[in-house]
Amino acid sequence: MTTATGTATDAPASQTLSRGIRILEILAESGRSLALDDLAAELAVHRSIAYRLVRTLEFHGLVSREAGSGIAIAPGMAALAAGVAPDLQAEARHELALAADELGTTCFLAVYSRDDCVTLVSVEPRSATAALAQRPGTRHSVTRGAPGRAILSLLPESNWPADVPDRVRDEVRAVGTRGFATSHDEVIPTVQSVAVPLALRGRQPAALGVVYVGSALPAETIAARLASAAASIRTALGG
């Protein structure tokens, strides 16, 4: 499976650019500010190299540094992210907001990107006091979690990553029959997820999902509501 930083057979053309992008990924995945030494350790580079990379990202408004609070994603990233499939984001945000309030759980849109499942839009229910957060930009292998299974169900098996376990392969095939996928304790400990595939003409495979610790609703009910949202999005975007 390829990774964001490349492999021996798929090395990035620019190591410096790749390291800068990796800093953004690390900060997005952490969900909090990190010290320069932490970033240097993650990149396996000298502190001075990490410092120069951070300074460049800071110049472009993609990260920010504050005394005593470390380095964090800056608002400039939001402007870039808004340009990713803006019509899909807008339509998904509307439908997910309705579903989140009805289900009382955080609902999100995940898209396929180089063997990863990446959260593009996330909406928390307005009435819930302790809903789980699913931050946009969160990514994990498409072989893990309910949205990953839902996305894989839209791909021919010849395009699946080579490391998909047999158990997961069987569960992905089952998505085509029952229309949704489930997972528990795979991406975040104690957290459950339900997801449905979202196929849109001319776009990468996607999925709508929810995350929760406990719900009074059965998975089938949650999946039916997500499927309704997916159908509305497809209709609004012309298929």
C-alpha positions as CSV (number, residue, x, y, z in Angstrom):
1,M,0.0,0.0,0.0
2,T,1.3,3.4,-0.8
3,T,1.5,6.1,1.9
4,A,1.4,9.8,2.0
5,T,5.2,9.9,2.1
6,G,5.7,7.4,-0.6
7,T,7.5,4.0,-0.7
8,A,10.8,2.7,-2.1
9,T,9.0,2.2,-5.5
10,D,6.9,5.4,-5.3
11,A,9.2,8.0,-3.8
12,P,8.2,11.7,-3.8
13,A,9.8,13.9,-6.4
14,S,10.5,16.6,-3.8
15,Q,11.6,15.4,-0.3
16,T,11.2,18.9,1.1
17,L,7.7,19.3,-0.2
18,S,6.8,15.9,1.0
19,R,8.1,16.7,4.5
20,G,6.1,19.9,4.6
21,I,2.9,18.1,3.6
22,R,3.7,15.4,6.2
23,I,3.8,18.1,8.9
24,L,0.3,19.2,7.9
25,E,-0.9,15.6,8.1
26,I,0.7,15.0,11.5
27,L,-0.9,18.1,12.9
28,A,-4.3,17.3,11.4
29,E,-4.2,13.7,12.7
30,S,-3.1,14.8,16.2
31,G,-6.0,17.3,16.6
32,R,-3.8,19.5,18.9
33,S,-0.8,21.7,18.8
34,L,2.6,19.9,18.9
35,A,6.1,21.0,19.9
36,L,8.8,21.5,17.2
37,D,10.7,18.6,18.8
38,D,7.7,16.3,18.4
39,L,7.4,17.2,14.7
40,A,11.1,16.6,14.2
41,A,10.8,13.2,15.8
42,E,7.8,12.2,13.7
43,L,9.7,13.2,10.5
44,A,13.0,11.7,11.8
45,V,14.9,14.8,10.9
46,H,17.1,17.3,12.8
47,R,15.2,20.1,14.7
48,S,16.7,22.7,12.4
49,I,15.2,21.1,9.3
50,A,11.8,20.9,11.0
51,Y,12.1,24.5,12.0
52,R,12.7,25.7,8.4
53,L,9.7,23.6,7.2
54,V,7.5,25.1,9.9
55,R,8.6,28.6,9.1
56,T,7.7,28.1,5.4
57,L,4.3,26.8,6.3
58,E,3.8,29.6,8.7
59,F,4.7,32.2,6.0
60,H,1.9,30.7,3.8
61,G,-0.6,30.8,6.7
62,L,-1.0,27.0,6.9
63,V,0.4,26.6,10.5
64,S,0.7,29.0,13.4
65,R,3.0,29.2,16.4
66,E,2.1,30.7,19.8
67,A,4.4,31.0,22.8
68,G,3.8,28.0,25.0
69,S,1.2,26.4,22.8
70,G,3.3,24.8,20.1
71,I,2.5,24.5,16.4
72,A,-1.0,24.1,15.1
73,I,-3.0,24.1,11.9
74,A,-3.8,27.7,10.9
75,P,-7.0,29.1,9.2
76,G,-5.2,29.1,5.9
77,M,-5.8,25.4,5.7
78,A,-9.5,25.9,5.9
79,A,-9.4,28.1,2.8
80,L,-7.6,25.4,0.9
81,A,-9.9,22.7,2.1
82,A,-13.0,24.7,1.1
83,G,-11.8,24.4,-2.5
84,V,-12.0,20.6,-2.4
85,A,-15.3,19.6,-4.2
86,P,-17.1,22.6,-2.8
87,D,-20.5,21.5,-4.3
88,L,-20.2,18.1,-2.6
89,Q,-19.1,19.7,0.7
90,A,-22.1,22.1,0.7
91,E,-24.6,19.5,-0.2
92,A,-23.2,16.9,2.2
93,R,-23.1,19.5,5.1
94,H,-26.8,20.3,4.7
95,E,-27.8,16.6,4.6
96,L,-25.5,15.5,7.4
97,A,-26.8,18.3,9.6
98,L,-30.3,17.0,9.2
99,A,-29.2,13.4,9.8
100,A,-27.1,14.3,12.8
101,D,-29.9,16.1,14.6
102,E,-32.3,13.2,13.9
103,L,-29.9,10.5,15.0
104,G,-28.2,12.4,17.8
105,T,-24.8,11.3,16.5
106,T,-21.9,12.9,14.6
107,C,-22.3,12.4,10.9
108,F,-19.6,12.7,8.3
109,L,-18.5,12.4,4.7
110,A,-15.4,10.4,3.9
111,V,-13.7,10.2,0.6
112,Y,-11.1,7.8,-1.0
113,S,-7.6,9.1,-1.4
114,R,-4.6,6.8,-2.2
115,D,-5.7,3.8,-0.1
116,D,-6.8,6.1,2.7
117,C,-10.3,7.1,4.0
118,V,-10.3,10.9,4.6
119,T,-13.0,12.8,6.4
120,L,-14.0,15.8,4.3
121,V,-17.1,17.1,6.2
122,S,-18.2,16.4,9.7
123,V,-21.3,17.7,11.6
124,E,-22.2,17.2,15.2
125,P,-25.9,17.2,16.4
126,R,-27.0,20.5,17.8
127,S,-28.9,19.0,20.7
128,A,-26.3,16.6,22.0
129,T,-24.1,17.6,24.9
130,A,-21.3,15.0,24.5
131,A,-21.2,14.0,20.8
132,L,-18.0,12.5,19.5
133,A,-15.9,14.8,17.2
134,Q,-14.8,13.6,13.8
135,R,-12.4,16.2,12.5
136,P,-12.2,17.0,8.8
137,G,-8.8,15.9,7.5
138,T,-8.8,12.8,9.7
139,R,-7.4,9.9,7.7
140,H,-6.8,6.2,8.2
141,S,-6.3,3.2,6.0
142,V,-9.3,2.3,3.9
143,T,-9.0,-1.3,5.2
144,R,-10.2,-0.1,8.7
145,G,-13.5,1.1,9.9
146,A,-17.1,1.2,8.5
147,P,-16.5,4.1,6.0
148,G,-13.5,2.3,4.6
149,R,-15.5,-0.9,4.0
150,A,-18.3,1.2,2.4
151,I,-15.7,2.9,0.1
152,L,-14.1,-0.5,-0.8
153,S,-17.5,-1.8,-1.8
154,L,-17.5,0.7,-4.7
155,L,-14.1,-0.4,-6.0
156,P,-13.3,-3.5,-8.0
157,E,-11.4,-6.0,-5.9
158,S,-8.5,-5.7,-8.2
159,N,-8.1,-2.1,-7.0
160,W,-8.2,-3.0,-3.3
161,P,-5.0,-2.6,-1.3
162,A,-3.0,-5.9,-1.1
163,D,-3.2,-6.1,2.7
164,V,-7.0,-6.3,3.1
165,P,-7.6,-9.1,5.6
166,D,-9.8,-12.0,4.6
167,R,-12.3,-11.1,7.3
168,V,-12.6,-7.5,6.0
169,R,-12.9,-8.8,2.4
170,D,-15.9,-10.8,3.4
171,E,-17.5,-7.8,5.2
172,V,-16.9,-5.5,2.2
173,R,-18.6,-8.1,0.0
174,A,-21.6,-8.1,2.4
175,V,-22.0,-4.4,2.0
176,G,-23.3,-4.9,-1.5
177,T,-26.1,-7.2,-0.1
178,R,-27.2,-5.3,3.0
179,G,-26.2,-1.8,1.9
180,F,-24.1,-0.7,4.9
181,A,-21.0,-1.4,6.9
182,T,-20.3,-1.5,10.6
183,S,-17.2,-1.4,12.8
184,H,-16.3,-1.3,16.4
185,D,-13.0,-0.5,18.1
186,E,-11.1,-0.4,14.8
187,V,-10.1,3.3,14.4
188,I,-10.8,4.7,17.9
189,P,-11.1,2.5,20.9
190,T,-14.7,2.0,22.2
191,V,-16.1,3.8,19.2
192,Q,-18.7,2.3,16.8
193,S,-19.4,3.4,13.3
194,V,-22.0,2.8,10.6
195,A,-21.5,3.8,7.0
196,V,-23.1,3.6,3.6
197,P,-21.5,3.9,0.2
198,L,-21.8,7.2,-1.7
199,A,-21.2,6.7,-5.5
200,L,-21.2,9.9,-7.5
201,R,-20.5,10.0,-11.3
202,G,-17.0,11.3,-12.1
203,R,-15.9,11.4,-8.5
204,Q,-13.8,9.3,-6.2
205,P,-15.7,6.7,-4.1
206,A,-17.1,8.2,-0.9
207,A,-19.2,7.2,2.2
208,L,-21.5,8.7,4.7
209,G,-20.9,7.6,8.3
210,V,-21.7,8.1,11.9
211,V,-19.5,7.6,15.0
212,Y,-20.8,6.9,18.5
213,V,-20.1,5.2,21.7
214,G,-23.6,4.0,22.4
215,S,-26.9,4.5,20.6
216,A,-30.5,3.4,21.3
217,L,-31.0,3.0,17.5
218,P,-30.1,-0.2,15.7
219,A,-27.5,-0.1,13.0
220,E,-30.2,-0.7,10.4
221,T,-32.1,2.4,11.4
222,I,-28.9,4.5,11.3
223,A,-27.9,3.1,7.9
224,A,-31.4,3.8,6.5
225,R,-31.1,7.4,7.5
226,L,-27.6,7.7,6.0
227,A,-28.8,6.0,2.8
228,S,-31.6,8.6,2.5
229,A,-29.0,11.4,2.9
230,A,-26.8,9.8,0.2
231,A,-29.7,9.6,-2.2
232,S,-30.5,13.3,-1.6
233,I,-26.8,14.2,-2.3
234,R,-26.8,12.1,-5.5
235,T,-30.0,13.8,-6.8
236,A,-28.7,17.3,-6.0
237,L,-25.4,16.7,-7.7
238,G,-26.9,15.0,-10.7
239,G,-26.0,11.4,-10.0
